[in-house]
């Protein structure tokens, strides 16, 4: 937890990286723990962000899935939506009530499904902030058929050799977010 909240361990510079390469060791670790994962992430999905921070967010989502949706299959899939890559981690657990889908990202808030599960209510708060700090977003929807579908979105990396600046999305205050039809707003 200390590593998640320490500014010293969280570089502020964003850079292109392969989402599949960042996911590989995390998925391997979860599978070694006995978690069944159906993985559908193309190797050519490069994003702009802080790889270490994104890995922390994904690990938080895996940890939550293990706690709240024990013994279920996780589906991890990613796809491109215009200038975004959207990664979804879906479980078949109790899900998140519609009226709690925004509040669970607030500091110290836990959903009804978490009332009898140990935790502090800080994991999703830290994860959402890590995403927002790098022009990304984190949200949760209901998984069709029941369960939770946590999604994170990051900007698509510019093609190699492109002179476009890596932090292009940080230069704008608002960027249309196709993944959930909301607007990503930069915190200053």
C-alpha positions as CSV (number, residue, x, y, z in Angstrom):
1,X,0.0,0.0,0.0
2,X,2.9,2.4,0.8
3,X,4.2,2.0,-2.8
4,X,0.8,2.9,-4.2
5,X,0.6,6.2,-2.3
6,X,4.2,7.2,-2.5
7,X,4.9,10.0,-5.0
8,X,8.6,9.1,-5.0
9,X,7.8,5.7,-6.7
10,X,5.4,7.2,-9.2
11,X,7.2,8.9,-12.1
12,X,5.1,11.7,-13.7
13,X,6.4,11.1,-17.2
14,X,4.1,9.1,-19.6
15,X,5.5,7.1,-22.5
16,X,4.2,4.5,-25.0
17,X,4.2,0.9,-23.9
18,X,2.7,-2.4,-24.9
19,X,-0.4,-3.3,-22.9
20,X,0.0,-7.0,-23.6
21,X,3.6,-7.0,-22.4
22,X,2.6,-5.3,-19.1
23,X,-0.3,-7.7,-18.6
24,X,1.6,-10.9,-19.2
25,X,3.4,-11.3,-15.8
26,X,0.3,-10.1,-13.9
27,X,-1.9,-12.7,-15.7
28,X,0.8,-15.4,-15.2
29,X,0.8,-14.7,-11.5
30,X,-3.0,-14.8,-11.1
31,X,-3.1,-18.1,-13.0
32,X,-0.4,-19.5,-10.7
33,X,-2.7,-18.6,-7.8
34,X,-5.4,-20.7,-9.4
35,X,-7.4,-17.9,-11.0
36,X,-9.0,-18.9,-14.3
37,X,-8.5,-16.2,-16.9
38,X,-9.8,-16.0,-20.4
39,X,-7.4,-13.5,-22.0
40,X,-8.1,-11.6,-25.3
41,X,-5.6,-8.8,-25.6
42,X,-3.9,-8.2,-29.0
43,X,-0.1,-7.8,-28.9
44,X,-0.2,-4.6,-31.0
45,X,-2.2,-2.5,-28.5
46,X,0.3,0.2,-27.5
47,X,-0.9,2.9,-25.2
48,X,0.5,6.1,-23.6
49,X,0.8,6.1,-19.8
50,X,3.0,5.0,-17.0
51,X,3.4,1.2,-17.3
52,X,4.1,0.7,-13.6
53,X,1.0,2.7,-12.5
54,X,-1.2,0.8,-15.0
55,X,0.2,-2.5,-13.7
56,X,-0.7,-1.3,-10.1
57,X,-4.3,-0.5,-11.3
58,X,-4.7,-3.9,-13.0
59,X,-3.3,-5.7,-9.9
60,X,-5.8,-3.9,-7.7
61,X,-8.6,-5.1,-10.0
62,X,-7.3,-8.7,-9.9
63,X,-7.0,-8.5,-6.1
64,X,-10.6,-7.2,-5.9
65,X,-11.9,-10.0,-8.2
66,X,-10.2,-12.6,-6.1
67,X,-11.8,-11.1,-2.9
68,X,-15.4,-10.5,-4.2
69,X,-15.8,-13.1,-7.0
70,X,-14.0,-16.1,-5.6
71,X,-13.7,-19.1,-7.7
72,X,-15.1,-17.5,-10.9
73,X,-13.6,-17.1,-14.3
74,X,-12.1,-13.7,-15.1
75,X,-12.3,-12.4,-18.7
76,X,-9.6,-9.9,-19.6
77,X,-10.0,-8.3,-22.9
78,X,-8.9,-5.1,-24.7
79,X,-9.9,-3.3,-27.8
80,X,-9.3,0.0,-29.5
81,X,-12.1,2.6,-29.6
82,X,-11.0,5.5,-31.7
83,X,-8.1,7.1,-29.9
84,X,-8.4,5.0,-26.8
85,X,-7.6,1.4,-25.8
86,X,-10.1,0.0,-23.4
87,X,-9.2,-2.9,-21.1
88,X,-11.9,-4.7,-19.3
89,X,-11.6,-7.1,-16.4
90,X,-14.9,-8.9,-15.9
91,X,-15.9,-11.3,-13.2
92,X,-19.0,-13.3,-12.4
93,X,-19.3,-12.3,-8.8
94,X,-22.0,-10.2,-7.0
95,X,-21.3,-7.1,-9.2
96,X,-21.6,-3.5,-8.1
97,X,-25.0,-1.9,-7.5
98,X,-25.9,0.8,-10.1
99,X,-26.1,3.4,-7.4
100,X,-22.6,2.6,-6.1
101,X,-20.7,2.5,-9.4
102,X,-19.3,6.0,-9.0
103,X,-19.0,6.2,-5.2
104,X,-16.8,3.1,-4.9
105,X,-14.0,5.1,-6.4
106,X,-14.2,7.6,-3.5
107,X,-11.7,7.4,-0.6
108,X,-12.8,4.9,2.0
109,X,-16.0,3.9,0.3
110,X,-16.9,0.3,-0.2
111,X,-19.8,-1.2,-2.0
112,X,-22.5,-3.4,-0.4
113,X,-20.8,-6.6,-1.6
114,X,-17.7,-5.6,0.4
115,X,-19.2,-5.2,3.8
116,X,-18.1,-8.6,5.0
117,X,-14.8,-8.7,3.2
118,X,-11.7,-7.3,4.7
119,X,-10.4,-4.0,3.1
120,X,-10.0,-0.3,3.6
121,X,-11.8,1.2,0.6
122,X,-8.6,2.7,-0.6
123,X,-7.6,0.4,-3.5
124,X,-10.1,1.7,-6.1
125,X,-9.6,5.3,-5.0
126,X,-5.9,5.0,-5.5
127,X,-6.4,3.2,-8.8
128,X,-8.8,5.8,-10.2
129,X,-6.4,8.6,-9.3
130,X,-3.5,6.8,-10.9
131,X,-5.5,6.5,-14.1
132,X,-6.6,10.1,-14.1
133,X,-3.0,11.3,-13.5
134,X,-2.1,9.8,-16.9
135,X,-5.1,11.0,-18.9
136,X,-6.9,7.7,-18.4
137,X,-10.0,6.7,-16.7
138,X,-11.3,3.8,-14.6
139,X,-15.0,2.9,-14.2
140,X,-17.2,-0.1,-13.6
141,X,-20.3,-1.4,-15.4
142,X,-22.5,-4.5,-15.0
143,X,-21.2,-7.5,-16.8
144,X,-23.9,-9.0,-19.1
145,X,-25.1,-12.1,-17.3
146,X,-24.1,-10.8,-13.9
147,X,-20.9,-9.7,-12.2
148,X,-18.7,-6.6,-12.6
149,X,-16.9,-5.3,-15.6
150,X,-14.1,-2.9,-14.6
151,X,-12.7,-0.9,-17.4
152,X,-9.8,1.3,-17.8
153,X,-9.0,3.5,-20.8
154,X,-5.7,4.9,-22.0
155,X,-4.8,6.9,-25.1
156,X,-3.5,5.0,-28.1
157,X,0.2,5.4,-28.6
158,X,1.2,7.4,-31.7
159,X,2.7,5.3,-34.5
160,X,6.5,4.9,-34.3
161,X,8.3,7.8,-36.0
162,X,5.4,10.1,-35.5
163,X,6.4,13.6,-34.3
164,X,3.2,14.0,-32.3
165,X,4.1,14.6,-28.6
166,X,3.4,11.7,-26.3
167,X,1.6,13.9,-23.8
168,X,-0.8,15.2,-26.4
169,X,-3.9,14.4,-24.3
170,X,-2.5,16.3,-21.3
171,X,-2.5,19.5,-23.4
172,X,-6.3,19.5,-23.6
173,X,-8.7,20.0,-20.7
174,X,-11.3,17.6,-22.2
175,X,-11.1,14.6,-24.5
176,X,-14.2,12.7,-25.7
177,X,-14.0,9.2,-24.1
178,X,-15.8,6.6,-26.3
179,X,-15.5,3.8,-23.8
180,X,-18.3,4.9,-21.5
181,X,-19.5,8.1,-23.3
182,X,-18.2,10.3,-20.5
183,X,-15.6,13.0,-20.7
184,X,-12.1,12.6,-19.2
185,X,-11.3,15.7,-17.3
186,X,-7.8,16.5,-16.3
187,X,-7.2,17.4,-12.7
188,X,-4.8,20.3,-12.2
